[in-house]
Amino acid sequence: MNDTIWHLCEPHPAAAGLASALGLPPEIARILTNRGIETVEAARTFLYGGLEDLHDPFLMKGMEAAVARIRRATARGEKILIFGDYDADGVLSTVMLHKALRTLGADVDYYIPDRLEDGYGIKDHHADILPGRGAKLVISVDCGIKAVGFTARAGAGGVDVIITDHHYPGSDLPDAVAVLNPVLSESGYPDKALAGVGVVFKLIQALLITEGREASLPHYMKLVSIGTVADVARLIGENRLFVRHGLKALEDVANPGLKRLMDVCGLQNRAVQASDLGFRLGPRINAAGRMGQTDLAVKLFFAETDGEARDLVARLEALNTKRQGTEEKIFREAREMVEARGLDQRYKCLILGCETWHKGVIGIVASKIKETFHRPVILFSYEDGRAVGSGRSISDFALIDLLDACAPLFQSYGGHKLAVGCTLARENMTALREAVNALAEEKISGEDLKRKLRIDAGLDFEAITPEFMEHFERLNPFGPGNPKPLFLTRGAEIMSEPRTMRGRHMKFLARRNGRFFEAVGWDKADWAARLARGRTVDLVYSVAVSEYLGETKTTLTIEDIRP
């Protein structure tokens, strides 16, 4: 009920063929083609694909060299040091690789830098820790693509380095034994969307194939699925296979730490959804790194008893609660800054900073500010003459492009199209604001800053049958790259007085052609006063299936309403 742009996707010529060949409702076929799935083979893999559809890991450049070096280190009894990252992707990558290497008989240890002290990535000075650890081989996970100096210093000290990463490189690549990164133009790997855990999974897959032990590969599906969703990776290609099969595997968990974590998240004895990984499990794992205690999360997955796991989960839960309070305070302050100064009316990219903001959570807050004002946001924490920033962007604009254009101002920076991190001298903040605002004014159009709903298909209530919902559920898991489909029904009648729930949400009964559905608007309580029973409206919504007391019910989740 605002100025959101509705874009109804045109039917693709291939949709009718998919519907006929696979026995799909036409709306489901349209959803597939809207996501670029236009052949019967691609659609069959998307809907029914299994682990046999995973790519050969040796397609990735450097894989053979990496496997050979790891096997040589294992055979010689050389110490292997895994260098991880402090977020959920990095933590789970570390745990997965550690477990796999131990299973293969390697002498392995791990090191994860402190987020608050060291910041993101491998620094040159980290080479100083290697002699004390006795490492002869370092394997980076979810980091390292820019660790040129570290790799050179390690090599000078007789330590080999293997890089596994999914971030974009700098001007030079580290001179490592192998660099495994699907985003590199020369990687040769067909799937560019892997998270850090996905790249590590491919390394583990290659090792297990070489050792003739690939039958144990499904054991890693649980962790790779959590890490993939927590890192907001696109749920297409192999990521989709990871998450789909990982969700199924999470129905039967033996690891004491993961089992206890799922219990505190209320996920035991029920089907786990991708949203549970992103909004329940992931944040608790991330909380440790954000609050400067990453080792708690790693230790949780190595816990051997329920008592040990229970203690670690309790500590993680306390950190997560603290993180939530800190996050809410910063969000409130940042939003007030924008509104009080009218910054969203003056600038196409918001840049805010404060001495008291916790640098471990500003990325989460940047995402919320981005959603509130629908424009790119970079938030900074100031300390010791430095500005440490984390940014998030809207889907229509690559924020990393702005940072690339301002590269001389930074001490370090990096990231993806939609998420970035950077560090610079605080004295350069004015220059950064001026440069970014000038570039944003040039590169971001007014149309980019308008909210948009991409509607997959028109849908009549009569078509929402149990058979339709069975096909619909095959489209799961939903997330980036495979968003939950949106449908448009015109001329629906509001059959009950809209009412609010818990002061935040709205609910009413909708009817079209004699079919009734409950319609819920999450965080849309203010809409209730502008709607009335008997009114005819056009609805944009997604559909959801829920079970209550053994009864299955389909509900409409309202995204927008127009008279």
C-alpha positions as CSV (number, residue, x, y, z in Angstrom):
1,M,0.0,0.0,0.0
2,N,2.7,2.4,-1.1
3,D,4.5,3.5,-4.3
4,T,6.1,0.1,-4.8
5,I,6.5,-0.8,-8.5
6,W,4.7,-4.1,-9.5
7,H,6.4,-6.0,-12.3
8,L,4.5,-9.0,-13.6
9,C,6.9,-11.2,-15.5
10,E,5.8,-12.0,-19.1
11,P,5.3,-15.7,-19.9
12,H,8.4,-17.3,-21.3
13,P,8.0,-19.3,-24.6
14,A,9.6,-22.3,-22.9
15,A,7.1,-22.4,-20.0
16,A,4.4,-24.3,-21.9
17,G,6.9,-27.0,-23.0
18,L,8.1,-27.5,-19.4
19,A,4.6,-27.8,-18.1
20,S,3.7,-30.4,-20.7
21,A,6.9,-32.5,-20.4
22,L,7.0,-32.6,-16.6
23,G,3.3,-32.4,-15.8
24,L,3.6,-29.1,-14.0
25,P,0.9,-26.4,-13.4
26,P,1.5,-23.6,-15.8
27,E,2.3,-21.1,-13.0
28,I,5.0,-23.4,-11.6
29,A,6.6,-23.7,-15.1
30,R,6.5,-19.9,-15.4
31,I,8.4,-19.6,-12.0
32,L,11.1,-21.9,-13.4
33,T,11.6,-19.9,-16.6
34,N,11.6,-16.7,-14.6
35,R,14.7,-18.1,-12.8
36,G,16.4,-18.9,-16.1
37,I,15.5,-22.6,-16.1
38,E,14.3,-23.2,-19.6
39,T,15.2,-26.8,-20.5
40,V,13.5,-30.0,-19.4
41,E,16.8,-31.3,-18.1
42,A,17.6,-28.2,-16.1
43,A,14.1,-28.2,-14.7
44,R,14.3,-31.8,-13.7
45,T,17.6,-31.2,-11.9
46,F,16.2,-28.2,-10.2
47,L,13.1,-30.0,-9.0
48,Y,14.4,-33.5,-8.4
49,G,18.2,-33.3,-8.4
50,G,20.4,-35.5,-6.2
51,L,24.0,-35.6,-5.1
52,E,24.8,-37.4,-8.4
53,D,24.3,-34.1,-10.1
54,L,27.2,-32.4,-8.3
55,H,30.0,-31.3,-10.5
56,D,33.4,-33.0,-10.7
57,P,35.5,-31.1,-8.1
58,F,38.6,-31.6,-10.3
59,L,37.0,-29.1,-12.8
60,M,38.2,-26.4,-10.5
61,K,41.7,-25.2,-11.4
62,G,44.2,-26.0,-8.7
63,M,42.3,-28.9,-7.2
64,E,44.7,-31.6,-8.3
65,A,47.7,-29.7,-6.9
66,A,45.8,-29.1,-3.6
67,V,44.8,-32.7,-3.2
68,A,48.4,-33.9,-4.0
69,R,49.9,-31.5,-1.4
70,I,47.5,-32.4,1.3
71,R,48.0,-36.2,0.7
72,R,51.8,-35.6,0.9
73,A,51.5,-33.7,4.1
74,T,49.3,-36.4,5.6
75,A,51.7,-39.2,4.5
76,R,54.7,-37.3,6.0
77,G,52.9,-36.4,9.3
78,E,53.3,-32.7,8.6
79,K,51.2,-30.3,10.6
80,I,48.4,-28.7,8.6
81,L,47.0,-25.4,9.9
82,I,43.6,-24.4,8.8
83,F,43.3,-20.6,8.7
84,G,39.6,-19.7,9.0
85,D,37.3,-16.7,9.3
86,Y,35.1,-15.7,12.2
87,D,31.6,-15.7,10.6
88,A,29.4,-18.8,10.2
89,D,30.7,-19.6,6.8
90,G,34.3,-19.5,8.0
91,V,33.6,-21.3,11.2
92,L,31.8,-24.2,9.5
93,S,34.4,-24.3,6.7
94,T,37.0,-24.7,9.4
95,V,35.1,-27.4,11.3
96,M,34.3,-29.4,8.1
97,L,37.8,-29.4,6.8
98,H,39.3,-30.2,10.2
99,K,37.0,-33.2,10.6
100,A,37.7,-34.4,7.1
101,L,41.4,-34.2,7.4
102,R,41.4,-35.9,10.8
103,T,39.3,-38.7,9.2
104,L,42.0,-39.1,6.6
105,G,44.7,-39.3,9.2
106,A,46.2,-35.8,9.0
107,D,47.8,-33.9,11.9
108,V,45.7,-30.8,11.8
109,D,45.0,-27.7,13.8
110,Y,43.2,-24.4,13.2
111,Y,43.5,-20.7,13.7
112,I,40.8,-18.0,13.4
113,P,41.8,-14.3,13.9
114,D,39.9,-12.2,16.4
115,R,37.3,-10.1,14.5
116,L,37.6,-7.1,16.9
117,E,41.4,-7.1,17.0
118,D,42.5,-8.3,13.6
119,G,39.5,-7.5,11.3
120,Y,38.7,-9.6,8.3
121,G,41.2,-11.7,6.4
122,I,44.8,-12.9,6.5
123,K,47.3,-10.2,7.3
124,D,51.0,-10.3,6.6
125,H,51.9,-10.5,10.3
126,H,49.9,-13.7,10.7
127,A,52.9,-15.5,9.2
128,D,54.6,-14.9,12.6
129,I,52.3,-17.5,14.2
130,L,53.4,-20.3,11.9
131,P,56.7,-21.3,13.5
132,G,55.0,-21.6,17.0
133,R,52.3,-23.8,15.5
134,G,54.8,-26.1,13.7
135,A,52.8,-25.8,10.5
136,K,54.3,-27.0,7.2
137,L,51.1,-26.4,5.3
138,V,48.4,-23.7,5.7
139,I,45.0,-24.1,4.1
140,S,42.8,-20.9,4.2
141,V,39.1,-21.2,4.2
142,D,36.6,-18.4,3.4
143,C,39.5,-16.0,3.2
144,G,43.0,-15.5,1.7
145,I,42.4,-14.5,-1.9
146,K,44.3,-11.2,-1.2
147,A,46.9,-12.7,1.2
148,V,49.8,-12.1,-1.2
149,G,52.2,-10.9,1.5
150,F,51.3,-13.6,4.0
151,T,51.8,-16.3,1.4
152,A,55.2,-14.9,0.4
153,R,56.4,-14.7,4.0
154,A,55.1,-18.2,4.7
155,G,56.9,-19.6,1.7
156,A,60.1,-17.9,2.8
157,G,59.8,-19.7,6.1
158,G,59.3,-23.1,4.4
159,V,55.5,-23.3,4.8
160,D,53.3,-24.0,1.8
161,V,49.9,-22.4,1.4
162,I,46.7,-23.5,-0.2
163,I,44.0,-20.8,-0.7
164,T,40.3,-21.7,-0.7
165,D,38.0,-18.7,-1.0
166,H,35.0,-17.3,-2.8
167,H,35.7,-13.6,-2.5
168,Y,36.9,-11.4,-5.4
169,P,40.7,-11.1,-5.7
170,G,42.9,-8.0,-5.8
171,S,45.2,-7.1,-8.6
172,D,47.5,-10.0,-7.8
173,L,46.9,-13.6,-6.7
174,P,48.9,-15.2,-3.8
175,D,51.8,-17.3,-5.1
176,A,50.3,-20.4,-3.4
177,V,50.5,-24.2,-4.1
178,A,46.9,-23.9,-5.3
179,V,44.2,-21.2,-5.3
180,L,40.7,-22.7,-5.3
181,N,38.2,-20.0,-6.0
182,P,35.3,-20.4,-8.5
183,V,34.9,-16.7,-9.1
184,L,38.3,-16.5,-10.8
185,S,37.9,-16.1,-14.5
186,E,40.5,-18.9,-15.0
187,S,39.1,-21.3,-12.4
188,G,37.2,-23.3,-15.1
189,Y,34.5,-24.2,-12.6
190,P,31.0,-24.1,-13.9
191,D,29.4,-22.9,-10.6
192,K,30.5,-19.4,-9.5
193,A,28.0,-19.0,-6.6
194,L,29.6,-21.2,-4.0
195,A,30.1,-19.9,-0.4
196,G,33.3,-20.6,1.4
197,V,31.8,-23.8,2.8
198,G,30.9,-24.8,-0.8
199,V,34.5,-24.5,-1.9
200,V,35.7,-26.4,1.1
201,F,33.1,-29.1,0.4
202,K,34.5,-29.4,-3.2
203,L,38.0,-29.9,-1.7
204,I,36.7,-32.5,0.7
205,Q,34.8,-34.2,-2.2
206,A,38.0,-34.4,-4.2
207,L,40.0,-35.8,-1.3
208,L,37.4,-38.4,-0.6
209,I,37.1,-39.5,-4.2
210,T,40.9,-39.8,-4.4
211,E,40.9,-42.0,-1.3
212,G,37.9,-44.0,-2.5
213,R,35.8,-42.8,0.5
214,E,33.2,-40.7,-1.3
215,A,30.4,-42.7,0.5
216,S,31.0,-40.5,3.5
217,L,30.4,-37.3,1.6
218,P,26.7,-36.9,2.7
219,H,27.9,-36.5,6.3
220,Y,29.1,-33.0,5.5
221,M,25.7,-31.9,4.0
222,K,24.4,-30.5,7.3
223,L,27.2,-28.0,7.9
224,V,27.6,-27.0,4.3
225,S,23.9,-26.2,4.1
226,I,24.0,-24.0,7.2
227,G,27.0,-22.1,6.1
228,T,25.6,-21.6,2.6
229,V,22.4,-20.0,3.9
230,A,24.1,-18.1,6.7
231,D,26.4,-16.5,4.1
232,V,23.4,-15.5,2.0
233,A,24.8,-17.4,-1.0
234,R,22.5,-17.7,-4.1
235,L,20.4,-20.9,-3.9
236,I,21.0,-22.0,-7.4
237,G,23.1,-24.8,-8.9
238,E,25.2,-26.7,-6.3
239,N,24.2,-24.5,-3.5
240,R,20.6,-25.6,-4.0
241,L,21.6,-29.2,-3.9
242,F,23.7,-28.6,-0.7
243,V,20.8,-26.9,1.1
244,R,18.0,-29.2,-0.1
245,H,19.9,-32.4,1.0
246,G,21.3,-30.7,4.1
247,L,17.8,-29.8,5.3
248,K,16.8,-33.4,5.0
249,A,20.0,-34.6,6.8
250,L,19.2,-32.2,9.7
251,E,16.2,-34.3,10.6
252,D,18.6,-36.8,12.1
253,V,21.6,-35.1,14.0
254,A,24.1,-37.0,16.1
255,N,26.8,-34.3,16.7
256,P,26.2,-33.2,20.4
257,G,26.9,-29.5,19.7
258,L,24.7,-29.2,16.6
259,K,22.0,-31.3,18.3
260,R,21.9,-29.0,21.4
261,L,22.1,-25.9,19.1
262,M,19.0,-27.1,17.2
263,D,17.2,-27.8,20.5
264,V,17.7,-24.3,21.8
265,C,16.4,-23.0,18.4
266,G,13.3,-25.1,18.7
267,L,14.2,-27.2,15.6
268,Q,14.2,-30.7,17.1
269,N,11.5,-33.1,15.9
270,R,10.3,-31.0,13.0
271,A,11.1,-30.3,9.4
272,V,13.8,-27.7,9.1
273,Q,13.4,-24.9,6.6
274,A,16.1,-22.8,4.9
275,S,14.8,-19.8,6.8
276,D,15.7,-21.6,10.1
277,L,19.3,-21.8,9.0
278,G,19.4,-18.1,8.1
279,F,17.5,-16.7,11.1
280,R,18.0,-19.2,13.9
281,L,21.1,-21.4,13.6
282,G,23.3,-19.0,11.6
283,P,22.9,-15.9,13.8
284,R,23.9,-17.9,16.9
285,I,27.0,-19.2,15.2
286,N,27.8,-15.7,13.9
287,A,27.3,-14.2,17.4
288,A,30.5,-15.7,18.7
289,G,32.6,-14.0,16.0
290,R,30.7,-10.7,16.1
291,M,31.2,-10.4,19.9
292,G,34.9,-11.5,19.7
293,Q,34.6,-15.1,20.9
294,T,34.8,-17.1,17.7
295,D,36.4,-20.1,19.4
296,L,33.2,-20.8,21.3
297,A,31.4,-21.7,18.0
298,V,34.2,-23.9,16.7
299,K,34.4,-25.8,20.0
300,L,30.7,-26.4,20.0
301,F,31.0,-28.6,16.9
302,F,33.9,-30.5,18.5
303,A,32.0,-31.1,21.8
304,E,32.0,-34.8,22.7
305,T,29.4,-34.8,25.5
306,D,25.9,-33.3,25.9
307,G,27.0,-31.5,29.0
308,E,29.9,-29.8,27.2
309,A,27.6,-28.9,24.3
310,R,24.9,-27.6,26.7
311,D,27.4,-25.2,28.4
312,L,28.8,-23.9,25.1
313,V,25.3,-23.4,23.6
314,A,24.3,-21.5,26.8
315,R,27.2,-19.2,26.3
316,L,26.5,-18.7,22.6
317,E,22.9,-17.9,23.5
318,A,24.0,-15.2,26.0
319,L,26.3,-13.7,23.3
320,N,23.5,-13.7,20.8
321,T,21.1,-12.0,23.3
322,K,23.8,-9.4,23.9
323,R,24.4,-9.0,20.1
324,Q,20.6,-8.4,19.6
325,G,20.5,-5.7,22.2
326,T,23.6,-4.0,20.8
327,E,22.2,-4.3,17.2
328,E,18.9,-2.7,18.2
329,K,20.5,0.2,19.9
330,I,22.7,1.0,16.9
331,F,19.8,0.6,14.5
332,R,17.7,3.0,16.5
333,E,20.6,5.6,16.6
334,A,21.4,5.2,12.9
335,R,17.7,5.5,11.8
336,E,17.3,8.6,13.9
337,M,20.4,10.2,12.3
338,V,19.0,9.6,8.8
339,E,15.5,10.9,9.7
340,A,16.6,13.9,11.7
341,R,18.9,15.2,9.0
342,G,16.8,14.0,6.1
343,L,19.8,12.1,4.7
344,D,17.6,9.8,2.7
345,Q,16.2,12.8,0.8
346,R,19.7,14.2,0.1
347,Y,21.8,11.1,-0.7
348,K,21.5,8.0,-2.8
349,C,24.1,6.2,-0.6
350,L,24.0,6.6,3.2
351,I,27.3,6.8,5.1
352,L,27.1,7.0,8.9
353,G,29.6,6.4,11.7
354,C,30.0,6.6,15.5
355,E,32.6,6.0,18.1
356,T,30.3,3.9,20.2
357,W,29.0,1.5,17.5
358,H,30.2,-2.1,17.9
359,K,32.1,-3.0,14.7
360,G,31.0,-6.6,15.1
361,V,27.4,-5.9,14.4
362,I,27.3,-2.9,12.1
363,G,27.0,-5.1,9.0
364,I,23.6,-6.5,10.3
365,V,22.5,-2.9,11.1
366,A,23.6,-1.7,7.7
367,S,21.3,-4.4,6.2
368,K,18.3,-3.2,8.2
369,I,19.0,0.5,7.4
370,K,19.2,-0.5,3.7
371,E,15.8,-2.2,3.9
372,T,14.3,0.8,5.8
373,F,15.5,3.5,3.3
374,H,16.0,1.3,0.2
375,R,19.4,2.5,-0.8
376,P,23.0,1.4,-0.3
377,V,24.4,1.9,3.2
378,I,27.9,1.8,4.8
379,L,28.1,2.1,8.6
380,F,31.4,2.8,10.4
381,S,32.8,2.3,13.8
382,Y,35.5,4.8,14.8
383,E,38.5,3.8,17.0
384,D,42.1,4.7,17.3
385,G,42.1,7.0,14.4
386,R,40.5,4.4,12.1
387,A,37.1,3.9,10.5
388,V,36.0,0.3,10.2
389,G,33.1,0.0,7.9
390,S,30.5,-2.6,6.7
391,G,28.1,-2.0,3.9
392,R,25.0,-3.5,2.3
393,S,23.4,-2.7,-1.1
394,I,20.1,-2.9,-2.9
395,S,19.8,-5.6,-5.6
396,D,20.0,-3.1,-8.5
397,F,23.4,-1.8,-7.6
398,A,26.9,-3.3,-6.9
399,L,28.3,-1.5,-3.9
400,I,31.7,-3.0,-4.5
401,D,31.9,-0.8,-7.6
402,L,31.9,2.3,-5.4
403,L,34.7,1.0,-3.2
404,D,36.8,0.0,-6.3
405,A,36.5,3.6,-7.5
406,C,37.6,4.9,-4.1
407,A,40.4,2.4,-3.6
408,P,43.2,4.9,-2.8
409,L,41.3,6.1,0.3
410,F,41.2,2.6,1.9
411,Q,43.7,0.8,4.0
412,S,41.9,-2.4,3.0
413,Y,38.5,-3.3,1.5
414,G,36.7,-6.2,-0.2
415,G,33.5,-8.0,-0.5
416,H,30.7,-8.9,-2.9
417,K,28.2,-7.1,-5.1
418,L,25.8,-6.6,-2.2
419,A,28.0,-6.7,0.9
420,V,31.4,-5.0,1.5
421,G,33.8,-4.3,4.3
422,C,36.5,-1.6,4.5
423,T,39.0,0.1,6.7
424,L,40.4,3.6,6.3
425,A,42.0,6.4,8.3
426,R,39.2,8.4,10.0
427,E,40.7,11.6,8.5
428,N,39.7,10.3,5.1
429,M,36.0,9.9,5.9
430,T,35.1,13.4,4.5
431,A,36.8,12.6,1.3
432,L,35.1,9.2,1.2
433,R,31.7,10.7,1.7
434,E,32.2,13.2,-1.0
435,A,33.5,10.7,-3.5
436,V,30.9,8.1,-2.8
437,N,28.0,10.6,-2.9
438,A,29.3,12.0,-6.3
439,L,29.6,8.5,-7.7
440,A,26.2,7.4,-6.3
441,E,24.5,10.4,-7.8
442,E,26.0,9.5,-11.2
443,K,25.5,5.7,-11.1
444,I,22.3,5.2,-9.1
445,S,19.1,6.3,-10.8
446,G,15.9,7.3,-9.1
447,E,14.3,4.2,-10.5
448,D,16.9,2.0,-8.7
449,L,15.8,3.5,-5.4
450,K,12.1,2.6,-5.8
451,R,11.0,-0.6,-4.2
452,K,10.0,-3.3,-6.7
453,L,8.0,-6.5,-6.5
454,R,8.8,-9.0,-9.2
455,I,5.6,-11.0,-9.6
456,D,6.1,-14.5,-11.1
457,A,2.5,-15.1,-12.3
458,G,-1.1,-14.3,-12.0
459,L,-3.0,-16.9,-9.9
460,D,-6.6,-17.5,-9.3
461,F,-7.6,-18.9,-5.9
462,E,-9.2,-21.8,-7.7
463,A,-5.8,-23.0,-8.8
464,I,-4.4,-23.2,-5.3
465,T,-5.1,-26.9,-4.8
466,P,-3.3,-29.6,-2.8
467,E,-1.7,-30.8,-6.1
468,F,-0.5,-27.3,-6.9
469,M,1.0,-27.0,-3.4
470,E,2.9,-30.3,-3.9
471,H,4.5,-29.0,-7.0
472,F,5.1,-25.6,-5.3
473,E,7.0,-27.3,-2.4
474,R,9.4,-28.8,-4.9
475,L,10.6,-25.3,-5.6
476,N,12.1,-25.1,-2.1
477,P,14.5,-24.1,-0.6
478,F,13.9,-20.4,-1.2
479,G,16.5,-17.7,-0.8
480,P,18.7,-15.4,-2.9
481,G,18.7,-16.5,-6.5
482,N,15.5,-18.5,-5.9
483,P,13.2,-16.1,-4.0
484,K,9.9,-17.2,-2.8
485,P,7.5,-16.9,-5.7
486,L,5.0,-14.0,-5.7
487,F,1.6,-14.3,-7.2
488,L,-1.0,-11.7,-8.3
489,T,-4.7,-12.2,-7.8
490,R,-7.0,-9.4,-9.0
491,G,-10.4,-8.7,-7.6
492,A,-10.2,-10.5,-4.3
493,E,-12.8,-9.6,-1.7
494,I,-11.9,-8.9,2.0
495,M,-14.5,-11.1,3.8
496,S,-13.6,-10.3,7.4
497,E,-12.7,-7.1,9.2
498,P,-8.9,-6.8,9.1
499,R,-7.4,-7.1,12.6
500,T,-4.0,-6.7,14.1
501,M,-2.0,-9.4,15.8
502,R,0.5,-8.5,18.7
503,G,0.4,-4.9,17.5
504,R,2.7,-5.7,14.5
505,H,0.9,-8.0,12.1
506,M,-2.4,-7.9,10.1
507,K,-4.9,-10.7,9.2
508,F,-8.1,-11.0,7.2
509,L,-10.1,-13.6,5.2
510,A,-9.9,-13.2,1.4
511,R,-12.3,-14.7,-1.2
512,R,-12.1,-15.1,-4.9
513,N,-14.4,-17.2,-7.1
514,G,-15.8,-19.0,-4.0
515,R,-12.5,-20.0,-2.5
516,F,-11.4,-18.6,0.8
517,F,-7.9,-18.2,2.3
518,E,-6.5,-16.6,5.4
519,A,-4.3,-13.6,4.4
520,V,-1.5,-12.4,6.8
521,G,0.6,-9.3,6.5
522,W,3.7,-9.7,8.7
523,D,4.8,-6.3,10.1
524,K,2.0,-4.6,8.3
525,A,-0.4,-3.8,11.2
526,D,-0.7,-0.2,10.0
527,W,-2.5,-1.5,6.9
528,A,-5.5,-2.7,8.9
529,A,-6.9,0.7,9.4
530,R,-6.9,1.4,5.7
531,L,-8.7,-1.7,4.7
532,A,-12.3,-2.8,5.4
533,R,-14.5,-5.8,5.1
534,G,-16.3,-6.0,1.7
535,R,-13.6,-4.1,-0.1
536,T,-12.3,-5.5,-3.4
537,V,-8.5,-5.5,-3.8
538,D,-5.6,-6.7,-5.9
539,L,-3.2,-8.9,-3.9
540,V,0.4,-9.7,-4.3
541,Y,1.4,-12.6,-2.1
542,S,3.3,-15.7,-1.5
543,V,1.8,-19.0,-0.4
544,A,2.8,-21.0,2.6
545,V,1.7,-24.4,4.0
546,S,1.5,-25.0,7.8
547,E,0.3,-27.8,10.0
548,Y,-1.7,-27.4,13.1
549,L,-3.1,-30.3,15.1
550,G,-2.5,-32.6,12.2
551,E,-4.4,-30.4,9.7
552,T,-2.6,-28.9,6.7
553,K,-3.5,-25.3,5.8
554,T,-2.5,-23.0,3.0
555,T,-2.1,-19.3,3.9
556,L,-1.4,-16.2,1.8
557,T,1.5,-14.0,3.0
558,I,0.6,-10.5,1.7
559,E,3.4,-8.4,0.2
560,D,1.3,-5.6,-1.2
561,I,-2.3,-4.5,-1.7
562,R,-4.1,-2.1,-4.1
563,P,-7.7,-1.1,-4.4
